């Protein structure tokens, strides 16, 4: 036992488990199939391997968990420590002595229903009805959306992205994931990093809906000019943009800090610029943005920060709004850099257009 005081509570002190988490960890212990109060090596290896973590990480987790006699087997409390360290690793943080005391999301194991879902998964020993499975999936996705900091509109939009990606059942295969995420306009190195940070749970090489949500949030971080790293999916970021997928009405304008009057003005700018088939071609963009009075170097920077989503070399209406907001930033004497389109500035001015 890890608690020499003989406390009847199985959860070791310091793991910071609330009631829901303690219930979930107890369910994990049952699913691991201990024998006489101990989890044997083969059972521990098999169960912890369902976390999707690499063998080196799992060996380290084992060494930090298996600390009391009898060595080579895990008590329930030691198993809880191992599962907490799994959660820490899945969050992209360093595994070291004491890391189990840090706050983290619940660990994820292939085939184990999330906390708060009705009943257990089939692999936990109980077949669920179709309605129960649907409820479990919704609870899981809702929890993931909350962890990513998504509001109701964001959650609905991310769900529409999952549908647009056309998953095969509950999984998005590598071909579909590459094709869809490629619509973000991000470079391949960034997309490879996003894949590595998202594809964490077995079966590896495919994305669950929750992993896809993480990938899309990391796309949003990258599109906003943030650093794509472990844990970045919890950062505040505008909704991600993908070619051919419409943002919820009003959301994009709100992300630029535009009120109703500004939205009406930007709409007039778009009409005045003369788009063709929903896009502003390079010639039209250069001519219109040139009426702002800004020099060519600044306008080239604005173009580079605006033309992000395929088809590259032309501006969608949303990209045009970004360009116009960056014009306003430059006209206000502020630096034109990634994310500057969210700054509070007066409306942009263009020759021949009444604000």
N, C-alpha and C positions, 0 to 999 in steps of 0.2 A: 504494500500500500504506500502511496505517496504521502498520505496524511497520517503521521504516526500517532495522532491524537485519537484515532479510531472514530472519527466523525462518520455518521451513517450516510451523509450526503456524498454521492459518488464524485461529484465535480470538485477537483482540487481548487483550493483557494488561489486567487490570483489570475484565474482564467477569464474573469469578467464575463461570465455567462448569465444572461437574464433568464427568466422562467422559460421563454420560448426556446432559447438556445439550449438550455439544459435538457429540455424534453427532446430536442432534435439530436443532441449528442447521445442521449440514452437510446434513441432509436438506431443510431449508427452502431452502437455497441451490440444491440440485438442482431442487427443485420450482419455484423461481422462473425456471428456464431461462435462465441467463446465457449470454452469447456471448463466446467468447474471453477468459474470465476477468473479464468485466464485465457488470453488469446494467444494461440500457438504461433510460431514463426510463419508457417505456411499460410495460415489464415490471415495473419497480419500483412504479409507481403501481398497476398491476393487482394485484400480489401483496400489497402492504402494505394496499391497500384491503380485502382479505379479513379484516383484523383487526377491522373494525367500528368503527374510530375515526373521528372527524370529520375533515373536510378540513383545518381549521386545525391540528389536532394532527398530522396526517400531514405537513403542510408544515413544521412546526417540527421534527419528527423527521428529515425529509429534510435540512434546513439543518444540523442537528447531526451528521449522518452523512456527508454529502458534503463532506468537508473537504480532500481531496487530489486532485491531478491524476491523470487527466483529470476535471475537474469536469463535473457533469451525468450522471455514470454512477457506479455503486457497485462498488467492488471487493468481494471476498468478505468482507474484514475490515470494511469500511464497512457492508456489508449486515448483518453480525452486530451491529454497534452499533445499526443501525436496528431490528432485531428485538428487541434488549434494551430499547430505549426504548419499543417497542410494549408489551412486557411491563410496564414501569413504568407506562405510561399505563393499561393495562387493570387494573392494581392500584389505580387511582385516585390515584396520586401525581403530583407536579409533574414536567413534562418540562423539564429544563434541562441545561446543560453539566455533564458528570460524572455525571449520573443513571444512565448505563449501568453504572456501577461498583457500584450498590446491589444488594442482594439482592432477588430477586423470583421469582415463579413463572415457568414457561415461557410464552412468548407463545402466543396462540391464534389460528389462522387457519382460516377456513371451508374445509372440505374436506381439512384436513391432520390425519392421525391423530396422537394425542398420543404423547409419548415413552414408550417401554416397551411400546407396543402392537405386535402381530405384523404386520409389513408396513406398506405405505402405503395411503392411501385411493385410491379409484378415480380421483379428480381428480388424484392425484399420478402417475398413469400406470400403475397396476397394479390390476386388479380383484381383490378379495378374496373368498374363499369365505365362505359363510354363517357357518361356525364361526369363521373369522378375524375377521369383522366383529363377532361377538358377543364374542369375546375382547378386541377393541379397545375396545368400548363398556364392558366390565366394567373394564378397566384404567384407562380414562379416568375413570369414575365413582369407582373406588377412590381414584385420585389426588386427585380433587376432594374426596372425603369426608375424606381425610387432611389436605388443606389447610384444611378447615373445622374441624378438630379434633374430628372425630366418632369415637367408639369403635365397636366392633362393633354394639352395641345401637342407637346413634344412626344408623349407616349403614343398618341394616336398617329402622329406622323411617322415615328419609327416603326410602328406596326405596319403602316402602309409600305414602308421601304422593304420590310421582310416579304410582304406579298409580292411587291414588284420584282424582288430578286428571284422569285419562282423556285422556292425550295422543293426538294423531293421529300415530301412527308415532313418530318421534324428536323431535317438536316439540309444544309446548303452545301452541295459538293464543291470541290475546288474550282472546277470550270465555271460554274455559276457565280461563285464568290469573286473570282478574278474578273469576270466580265462585268459584274455589277459594280464592284468597288473601283474598277477602272474608269467608270463614268464620273468619278469624283474629280478627275483632272489632276490628281496627285501623281508624282513620279513613282517609278517602280521601287526604288529603294525605300521610300516612305511607306508604300503599300506592303512591302515585305515585312517592315518593322511592325506595322499594324496587324498583319496576319499573325506574326509571332507572339504578339501580346494578347491576341484574341483567342487563338486556337489552343485552349488549355486543357480541355476535358475530353476523355475518350468518347467516341472514336476520333483520334487525331486525324487531321487532314480534311475534316469537314466541320462546318460551324453549326452549332445549335442556335436557336433563336436568340438566347441570351448572349452567346458569343458574338453573334452578328450585331446585336445592339451595341456591344462594347466596340466592335470594329467601326461601326458608324459614328459613335461618339468620338473615337480617335480620329476619324476622318474630319469631323467638325473641328477638333482641336488643331489639326494640321492646317485646315483651310483658314483658320483664324490666325495662323502664324505662330501657334504655340508649339512647344516641344513635345513630340510623341515619345512618351516614356511610361514605364510601369506606374500606374496610379493616375495617369493624366486623364483617364476617362471620367474621373469624378470632378474635373475642372469645369467651371462655367464656360460655355461656348455657344455660339449661335447654332441653329439647326444646320446639319450637313446638307450640302447641295450635290445633286447627281443629275447629270444630263437626262432630260426626258421625264423627270419626276418633279411635279409642281409642289412648291412649298405651300403650306396652309395660307389661306387668304389673310392678308394683313400682317402675317408673321414677319416676313422679310422686311417690310417697311418699318415695323416696330423695332427690329434688330438694328436698324440704322438710326433709331431715335427720331423718326419722322412722325409728326402729328397729322391730322386729317388734312389741314391746309397744305402742308408740305407734300403729302402724297399726291394731292391734286396738282400741285405745281410740277412735281417730278413727272407726273403723267403727261402734262403738257409738253415738257421737255422731250419726252420719248416720242410723242407724236411729231414734234417739230424736227426731230433728228431724221425722220424718214426711214423707219425700219422696213425691212422686206421679209415677209414670211416669218415674223417673230424674231428676227435678228437684225442688228445694225452692222452692216458690212464695214470693212476697214476704211474705205474711202469716205463713207458717210460719217463714221465715228471721228476720223481725223479732222474732217471739215467742221463738224459741229463742236467738238471739244476745243478746237482751235479758236472758236469765237469767245472762249473764256478769257483770252488775253494772257494765259500762262505760257511760259517758254517751252520749247520742245523737249528739253530734258525732263522737266516736271511732267509733261504730258506722257512721255514714254514710261515714266515710273508709274503714273496713274493707270496706263494701259496694262502694264505688267501685273499690277495688283488687282485689276478688275477682270481680266480675261483668264479665268481659272477653270472653267468647266467646258468640256467638249460640247460642240465643235469649237476648237480653238481658232483664233484669228477673226472672230466676230463676237459681238456682244449680245447676250440675251437681255431682256428688259431688266432683270435683277442685276446683272453685271453692269448695265448702263447706269442704274441707280447708284451702285457703288462708285462708279467712275465720277458721276456728278457730285456725290457726297465728298469724294476726295478732292475734286475741284474746289468745293466750298472750303475744305480744310486748308488747301494751299492758298486760296484767296484770303483766308483769315490769318495767314502768316504762320501757320503751324506746319510741322514736319509731316510729309506724306510718307507714311510707313504702314506696314501691315497692322490692321486693327484701327487705324486712324479714322476709318469711316464711321466709327461709333461715337466720335467726339461730338460735343455740342458746339455747333457753329451756325452762323447765318446761312440763309439759302444761297446757293451758287448763282452767279450772274453770267449771262451769255448775251452777246450783242444781238439786239433785235428781239429779245424775249423779255416780256414784262413780268417781274416777280410778283 
